[in-house]
Amino acid sequence: MIVVTGATGNVGRTLVRALDSAGEQVTAVSRKISAVDVPAGVRTLAADLMEPESLKPALDGADALFLLTATADWMAAGGDGTVLGGVLDLARAGGVQRVVLLSSQGVGTGRHPSELEDAVKGAGLPWTMLRPGGFDSNAFAWAATIRAERVVAAPFGDVALPTVDPDDIAEVAAVALRQPGHAGATYVLTGPTPITPRQQAAAIGDALGEPVRFVEQTRDEARAQMLGFMPAPVVEATLGILGTPSAEEQRVSPDVERVVGRPARTFADWAARNAAAFK
C-alpha cells in the first residue's frame, strides 16, 4: 500500500492516478476528499498532517509514503519539523519502508529552511527528496484576468526560470515510491529550458489561439498581492527567486529525464493541456 498525502493537489492527483494505473494499492489522503476525487478502487482518507493521529488508519500496514506539506500550515505550527516528526513516528510504527518528501529547490539554495527535510532524514526510514523549482501550474493564478481581459500581470517579466510541470514531479515521485535504487537520493526537478513570465503569457495565448497581453508589476505590487495567500517570509523568498535568481536556480536539471527516461515537458506542453482553464 502506498499512501499519498496532498492527494487532491496539482502533484498528488496525478500521482494517485499514476500509481493506480501501475497496479499499486493506494490510499489517497487530503483534508477534504471523497471517492469522486480518485479513480475507482482507490481508498480515501480525510486527514490532516497537522494532526498526525488522523493519518494512523492510512499508515498502519503501508509500505511507502508520499509527503506533501503545506508551507503556511507548517510555519503556523512553528516551522521546526515537530509535527512532521509525529507523522513519521506513526509511519515507522505502521511499517512504512520508504518516504518520498516533496520539498523545494529553495532548501538546496538556502532560500527556504531545511527543517522538514531534516525531520525526514532523522526518522530512521529510507528517504528520497524531491526539490522542484517553480511550478508551471503557478500560472493558474493568472486564469481570472486571462479569461476576463486576456491579460497577465506579473513582476520580473524578463527573468527566466526553468519551471517544472507538476505531472513530471508526480511521475518522478511514482518511480521513487515504487522502485528500488532511490533511497538517499535528492532530485532537483525543473523544466527543460528557462522561460520568462512574458514568454509564459505568450505560450498561453498560443494555446488559446488568441494573444495574451503582458503587464509588468512592480515588486511592491506583487508583494502586496502575494501576501494575501502566503506568509511574509515565503513571499520574500519567492520574490527573491523570481527577481534575482542565482545561477543554480536558473540551471536546468537533468533529474526528470534521469529518473523517468524522457525529457521534461515544456511550459507550452503544460499550457496546451490546461488551456480550458484560461478560456
C-alpha positions in Angstrom: 0.0 0.0 0.0 1.3 3.5 -0.9 -0.1 6.5 1.0 -0.3 9.8 -0.9 -0.8 12.9 1.2 -2.0 16.1 -0.6 -3.9 13.7 -2.9 -6.2 16.4 -4.4 -3.4 18.8 -5.3 -1.5 19.5 -8.6 1.0 16.8 -7.9 -0.9 14.4 -5.7 -3.9 14.0 -8.1 -1.6 12.9 -10.9 0.5 10.7 -8.6 -2.6 8.8 -7.4 -3.7 8.1 -11.0 -0.2 7.0 -12.0 0.2 4.6 -9.1 -3.3 3.2 -9.6 -2.6 2.7 -13.3 0.6 0.8 -12.4 -1.5 -1.6 -10.3 -0.5 -0.3 -6.9 -2.8 -0.2 -3.9 -3.2 3.4 -3.0 -4.6 5.4 -0.1 -5.3 9.0 -1.1 -5.2 11.4 1.8 -6.4 15.0 1.9 -8.3 17.2 4.3 -11.3 17.1 2.1 -11.5 14.1 -0.2 -14.2 11.6 -1.4 -14.4 8.8 -3.9 -15.3 11.2 -6.7 -11.8 12.7 -6.4 -9.9 9.5 -7.2 -10.0 6.5 -9.6 -12.4 3.7 -8.7 -10.9 1.3 -6.2 -8.5 3.9 -4.6 -9.0 4.1 -0.8 -9.5 7.6 0.6 -9.0 9.1 4.0 -9.8 12.6 5.1 -6.9 13.6 7.4 -4.6 16.5 8.2 -0.8 16.3 8.6 -1.1 19.0 11.3 -3.0 16.3 13.3 -0.7 13.3 13.0 -3.1 10.8 14.7 -5.6 11.4 11.9 -3.3 9.6 9.5 -2.9 6.4 11.6 -5.6 4.4 9.7 -3.7 5.1 6.5 -0.2 4.4 7.8 -0.9 1.1 9.5 0.3 -1.6 7.1 1.5 0.9 4.5 4.7 0.2 2.5 5.5 3.7 1.2 4.5 7.3 2.0 4.5 10.4 -0.2 4.6 13.5 2.0 3.4 16.9 0.9 3.3 19.6 3.5 1.5 23.0 3.2 4.1 25.7 3.9 1.6 28.1 5.5 0.4 25.4 7.9 3.9 24.2 8.7 5.0 27.7 9.5 2.0 28.3 11.7 2.8 25.2 13.6 6.3 26.6 14.5 8.3 25.6 11.4 10.5 23.2 13.3 9.5 19.8 11.9 7.9 18.6 15.2 4.5 18.0 13.7 6.0 16.1 10.8 8.0 14.1 13.2 4.8 12.9 14.7 3.6 11.7 11.3 7.0 9.9 10.7 6.8 8.2 14.1 3.4 6.8 13.1 4.8 5.8 9.7 7.7 3.9 11.2 5.4 2.2 13.7 2.9 1.3 10.9 5.6 -0.5 8.9 6.4 2.1 6.2 9.6 1.3 4.4 10.1 4.3 2.1 9.3 8.0 2.3 9.3 10.5 -0.5 9.2 14.2 0.5 8.0 16.9 -1.8 10.5 19.6 -0.7 11.7 22.7 -2.6 14.7 23.7 -4.6 14.9 26.6 -2.2 16.2 24.3 0.5 19.3 23.5 -1.5 19.9 27.1 -2.5 19.4 28.4 1.1 16.2 30.3 0.3 14.0 28.0 2.4 14.6 26.4 5.7 15.6 22.7 5.9 13.7 21.6 8.9 11.2 19.3 7.1 14.0 17.6 5.2 15.9 17.2 8.4 12.9 15.6 10.1 12.6 13.1 7.3 16.3 12.3 7.3 16.3 11.8 11.0 13.3 9.5 11.1 15.3 6.3 10.5 13.4 5.4 7.3 14.8 5.2 3.7 14.0 8.6 2.1 14.0 10.4 -1.2 13.9 14.2 -1.5 12.2 15.9 -4.5 13.2 19.6 -4.8 11.2 21.2 -7.6 11.7 24.8 -8.7 8.7 26.9 -9.7 5.6 25.0 -10.9 4.1 25.6 -14.4 0.8 25.5 -12.6 1.5 28.7 -10.8 0.2 30.3 -14.0 -3.3 29.3 -12.8 -3.1 32.4 -10.7 -3.5 34.4 -13.9 -6.6 32.5 -15.1 -9.2 35.1 -14.0 -7.6 38.0 -15.8 -6.8 35.9 -18.8 -10.4 34.8 -19.1 -11.8 38.3 -18.5 -9.3 40.5 -20.3 -6.6 38.3 -22.0 -4.1 40.0 -19.7 -1.3 38.6 -17.4 0.1 40.9 -14.7 3.4 39.7 -13.0 6.7 41.0 -11.8 10.1 40.5 -13.4 8.7 39.9 -16.9 12.1 39.1 -18.5 13.7 37.0 -15.8 13.8 33.3 -17.0 13.5 30.3 -14.7 13.1 26.6 -15.7 9.7 26.0 -14.2 8.5 22.4 -14.0 5.3 20.6 -15.0 3.6 19.1 -11.8 2.9 16.0 -13.8 6.7 15.5 -14.2 7.0 15.8 -10.4 4.3 13.2 -10.0 6.0 10.8 -12.4 9.3 11.1 -10.6 7.6 10.5 -7.3 5.8 7.4 -8.6 9.2 5.9 -9.7 10.8 6.7 -6.3 7.8 5.2 -4.4 7.7 2.0 -6.5 11.2 1.2 -7.5 14.4 0.4 -5.6 17.6 2.5 -6.0 16.3 5.9 -4.9 16.9 5.8 -1.2 19.1 8.7 -0.1 18.7 10.5 -3.4 17.9 14.2 -3.8 16.4 15.1 -7.1 16.2 18.7 -8.3 13.2 18.9 -10.7 13.0 21.6 -13.4 11.6 22.1 -16.9 13.8 21.6 -20.0 14.5 25.3 -20.5 14.3 28.6 -18.7 11.2 30.7 -19.5 10.2 34.2 -18.6 6.7 35.3 -17.4 6.3 37.3 -20.6 7.0 34.1 -22.6 4.6 32.1 -20.5 1.9 34.6 -21.2 2.6 34.2 -24.9 2.6 30.4 -24.7 -0.9 30.5 -23.0 -2.0 32.8 -25.8 -0.7 30.3 -28.4 -2.7 27.6 -26.6 -5.8 29.7 -26.7 -5.3 30.9 -30.3 -5.5 34.5 -29.1 -2.9 37.0 -27.9 -2.5 37.5 -24.2 -1.1 40.8 -23.2 1.6 41.0 -20.5 1.7 43.8 -17.9 4.7 44.0 -15.6 4.0 44.6 -11.9 6.4 46.3 -9.6 8.0 44.3 -6.8 5.8 46.1 -4.3 2.6 45.4 -6.2 3.5 41.7 -6.5 4.4 41.5 -2.8 1.0 43.1 -1.7 -0.9 40.6 -3.9 1.1 37.6 -2.7 0.7 38.5 1.0 -3.0 37.6 0.5 -2.2 33.9 0.3 1.4 33.4 1.5 3.3 34.1 4.8 5.6 37.1 4.6 8.9 35.1 4.8 7.7 32.9 1.9 6.7 35.9 -0.1 10.2 37.5 0.3 11.9 34.2 -0.6 9.7 33.8 -3.6 10.3 37.3 -4.9 14.0 36.8 -4.4 13.9 33.8 -6.6 11.7 35.4 -9.2 13.6 38.7 -9.4 17.2 37.8 -8.6 17.7 34.1 -9.1 21.0 32.5 -8.5 22.9 30.6 -11.2 21.7 27.4 -9.6 18.1 28.5 -9.6 18.3 29.2 -13.4 20.1 25.9 -14.1 18.2 23.2 -16.0 18.5 19.9 -14.0 18.7 16.6 -15.8 16.9 14.7 -13.0 13.5 14.4 -14.5 14.9 12.7 -17.6 17.3 10.7 -15.4 14.5 9.2 -13.4 11.6 8.8 -15.8 13.7 8.2 -19.0 12.3 11.0 -21.1 12.9 14.8 -21.4 11.0 17.1 -19.0 7.8 18.6 -20.5 7.9 22.2 -21.7 5.7 25.0 -20.4 4.0 25.1 -23.8 3.0 21.4 -23.3 1.5 22.3 -19.9 -0.4 25.3 -21.4 -1.8 23.2 -24.2 -3.1 20.6 -21.8 -4.6 23.2 -19.5 -5.9 25.7 -22.0 -9.5 25.2 -20.8 -8.7 26.9 -17.5 -8.0 30.1 -19.4 -10.9 30.2 -21.8 
